[in-house]
Each structure stands twice: as C-alpha cells, then as structure tokens.
C-alpha cells in the first residue's frame, strides 16, 4: 500500500512497498533536511514496518553521507581500519571489484559476501542498522538480497518456536562453519573482537517483535548442546529464514541509498558480475543494543 503525505518541509512524500516480503522506496524526501514532524514520523514508522528503505539519490560525499546517517541514529566505527575514510572515519569504502580474472572464482560460494549475514554480529552490541550507498556498479550482477527473519520466525511451527526459544549461540569474527575466511585483522582488531554470545531468537527493542538471529558467516555454534544438535538447529534456522517468500533482491542504481534493520534482516550479495567493472559502495553502521 502506498503512503502519501503532503508536508511543507519536503513537499509530497510517497512511501511505496518494494515487495510483499520487505522494503519500501521513499520518494520526495530531501535527505539534506532534518527528519521531523509528520514526515519524520512517517519515515520512522515505514522503517519499522518494512525493515528496509530505499532512497534514490546522487552519490554523496562521505561527510554528507554521515550527515544523513545521523538523522537515523548514531554512527559507530566499523572494525577494519583499512576500510575507513580518513576524513570521515565513520564511513567505510567497500570495494568488491574483481580486478583480475583470477580474482573471480567459478563457484560463487567461495566469495564471502554471498553468505547470508547481518553486519558485525560478532560484537557485544551489533549495529542496529546499516546505511549503504552505491557509488559505482557493474553492468550486470552485483544485486544485494535481503531476507526477513521476523516473518520467518512468525511462520515457524509452535514446536519450532518452543525448541529455539531460550537458546543462545556463539558469534565469532571467524568460524569454521563459514565457507570462506574473513579479511585479516590487525592485533588491535583481534583484541577488540572476542567471542560473544547472543540469543538465537532476539526481541526487537522498538517493536517487541521476535526474529531469528543467525549469521552464516559469524555464528559458530549453539551453546550448551552437543555439536550434532547445534548443527541441526543452525541448519534449521538457516533454511527457514532464507526461503524465497521472505526475500527481496535489490537492483542497484548509482546513488541508491539503502537503510536496513539488522535486527530482523539478513543480506547477501550476488558476486557474479564482470571482471574489471567496479563495484564500490560506502557504508555506515548505526549503534545498537545488545540483543535480548
């Protein structure tokens, strides 16, 4: 259902769902202005309802991108220093370009970004939301896909909800369950990322809704159960939350700015795009709370 608002601050605002599973496109919003009044409330409500918002924009400078992010929350530093923008360290540049033919594997599962994940779940208080803007995109491929883990939880059987409720899982920067090794950390970054324990089902602090909380790249094991039972549980969660009915595939345009809720979405990237065509985004993470 499309929402239309006429407001002096931003003119006519439209919020159009992108698909049944999740996501909405916001049209007519001036991102250079504060999100206040009726418009600000409408955008806030749309974010909580749809979990992902898309704004069509021209590429922003890192400073302007950070200003936009602060309208939605408080930016936090991402772990890897070598991806931070020197002048605006809250902003990270993410370059996934295949520079040489040898850089692109035949099996896309050997590229870490293809794994379903939520950003930085390996810290005690993971980012509540991610803002990502495309700066350069390839001619084909490179889509970012999202799955709605709230809807996936709601559609579990009562027996499955009972089984998963109260379970906790260990999240690590690197886990042997992931198909591909992560980027190398410095000694300082290693010291900052000890193993953390999060609930397998988390409660959204703004809505009270429950969602599955699993990261294929970071979740190592369910604690206090056998290895066999842990694998059975994590495979169940992984399979349930990535069903096609919960999925939205975003076809990037240059300048697209997405904000999504890491508390109830996971995402992955279609890494099958041409060698030598640049795929470059800038990203900001917003501070969150420890999952409960």
N, C-alpha and C positions, 0 to 999 in steps of 0.2 A: 504494500500500500504506500503510495507516495504522500509525503507530508509537505505542505506548502505553508510558508509563513511570510507575511509582509511586515517588514520591520525597517524603521528609519535607518538603523545602524548599517544594515547590509543589503537593503533593497529586498528583493524577492528571494527567499531561500527555499530550495527544494531538497528533500531527502528521499532518494529512490532506492529501494532494495535491489541488490545485485543478483541475488538468487534466493531460493527458499531456505537454504542451509544457514547462510550468514552473509553479512556485508551489506553496506549501503553506500551509494555515491551521493556526495553533498555538492550541490550546485548553487552558486550565487553567494558563497561566503567569502568575504575579504579576510584572508588569513593575516593581514597586517594589523587588523584591529582586534581589541580585546573581545573575548567571548563572554558577553554579559547580557543580562536581561532575558527576554523571551528567546532570542536567538541562541544565546549561550546554553540555556536550559534545554532547548530542542536538540542541540548537538550533543550535549551530555547524555540526554535520555536515549538518543539514537545509538551512541556508542555502547551503552549498557544493553540495549535491546539487540543490536546487530553484531556487536563484538568487533567489527572492523568498519572503518570509514575510509572512503577514497575521495581525495580532493584533486581535481585537475589543476595543474599549476605549471608555470615555467620553473626550471631549475633555480633553486635559491642558493644564495651564498651560505657558507656554514653559519655565519652569525645570524642571518635571517632565519635559517632553519632552526637554530636553537631558540630564537625568539618565539617561533610558532610552537615548538615543543613545550615551552613554559606556560602556554595557555592551557595545556592539558595536565601538567604535573611538573615535578621537579626532576630535571635530568640527573642521571648518575653516570659516572665514568665506567666505560666497559673495561674488561680485564686487560686485553692485549694493548700495550702501549704503542707498538709499532703501527697500529691502525688508527690511532688518534690524530686528529687535525691539530697541528701545533698551535694555531691561533685560537682555536675553539676546541679544547680537548674533550668536551662532552660529545663532540661529533666524531664518528668513525667513518673512514672511507673503506668500503668493501668492494674489492675488485676481484671478480670471478672469471676474468677473461682467460681463454686458452691462447697463450702467446705462440706456442709451437704445436704442431700436430701431435708430438709425443706427449704433450700435457693432457690430451683428451683421451680417456680410456674407452675401450669398446663397450665395457659394461658400466653403465651409469651408476650402478650401485656402489662402485668404487670411488665415487665422489661424495664427500661427507655431507654436503648441503642437501643431497637427495633424501637423507634420513629425516623422518618426521620428528620435529623438535620444538621446544619452547625456549626462548632466549635466556641463557645463563641461569638455568635451574640448579647449577652446581654451587650457588652461593646461598647463604642463610636466608637472605631476603631477595628473591629473584625480582627482576623488573616486572612491574605490573603491566606495562605496555611498551610497545616498540613503535617508533616512527621511522619509516623508510621511504626515501625519495630516489627515483631513478634519475640518473644524470646522463648515462649513455646505455643504449640497449642494442642487442643484436637484431638482425633482420628476421630471425625465426628462433623459436625456442625461448628458454630463459624465464618462463612463467613461474610465479610463486603461487603455490597451492596452500589452502588452509582447510583444516577440519575442526568442526565444532564439538569439543569434548564435553560441553554441558549437555547438548542434545544427546550425545552418545550415552552419557550416564543416565539421563532420564529414561532412555529406552532399554536399559538393562532390565532383566527379569528381577523380581524381588529376591530370588535366591542369589543372584549375582551381586546385587547391591549389598545383601547381608554378608556375603563372602568377602567383599572388598572393603566394607566399612571397618574402620579401625586399624587397617593395615598401613604400615609405613615402609618407605623404600629409600635406599641409599642412592644419592646422586653424586657423581664424581666428574671432574673435568675430563677424565679418560676412563673408559670402561671397556673390558674385553667384549662386552655384548655389542658394541658398535662395530659396524663393518669396516670403518676407516679410522685411522689415527687422527687426532685433532692437531691443530697448529702447536708448535713447540712453545713452551712458556719459559720465561726467564726465572732465575732463582727467586726473585721477589714475587713474581706472579704465582709460582708454585706455593710459596709460603702463604699467599693470600687465599688459596683455594683448597682447604682441607675437605674431606668428605663431609656431606651434610645429609640429614635425614628429613624427609618431607612425607606428609600423608599421601597415600595413593589416590584418595578422594579428597579434594580440597573444597572449602566453602568460600565463595566469593564474598569479600568483606563489604562490598557495596550493594549487593543484591540478595545475599543469603542463599543463592542457588549453588548447588553442588556440581562439580565437574571432575572428570578423570584428570589426574596429573601425572603424566608419564612422558618421558623424553627418550626416544630411541637412541639418541647419541650420548646421553648422560646417565640414565637410570641404570644402576648397576645390579641391584637385587632387592627383593623384599626381605626385610629384616625379620629375624626370629622364626623363620621357616626353613625347611630343607632347600637345597639347591634345586631339586626337581620340582618342588611345589612353587618355588619362586619363579622358575622359568615358565611353568604352566600359567601362573597368574599374570605375569608380564606379557606373555603371548596373547592371552585372552584380552587384556586391556588394549594392547596394540591393535589387534584385529578389530575389536569393536569400534574404537574411536576413529579409525581410518576408513570406514565404509564409505562408499561413493555418495550415499544420501546425505552425508554430513559435510560435503566438500564444495569448495569454491576455488576455481583456477583464475588467477588474475593475469590478464594480458596487459603487459606494461606499455604505457606510452611515456615518452620522455617528459619528465617533470611530475609524473604521478606521485602523490604523497599519500601513503597509507599510514594509518594508525590502527593497531590491533591490540586486543586484550590477551596477554599471555596467560591469564588466569583461567581461560576457557577455550583457547585455541592452540593448535599446533600447526606448524607450517613446514613445507619442503620446497625445493627448487628443481625445476626441470633443467638439468645441466646439459641437455643435448642441444647445443647451438654451435654455429660455425666457428672454426678456429680463426683467430685474428680479429674477430669482431668484438669490440669492447663491451663488457657488461659491468657497469660501475654504478654503485648506489652510495648514498650517505645515510647514516643511521644514528638515532639517539634512543637510549633506553630511559624509561621513567621509573623512579624509585618506587618500590613496592614494599609489602609487608611479608613477614614470614608466613608461609602457608599454614592454615589450620583446617 
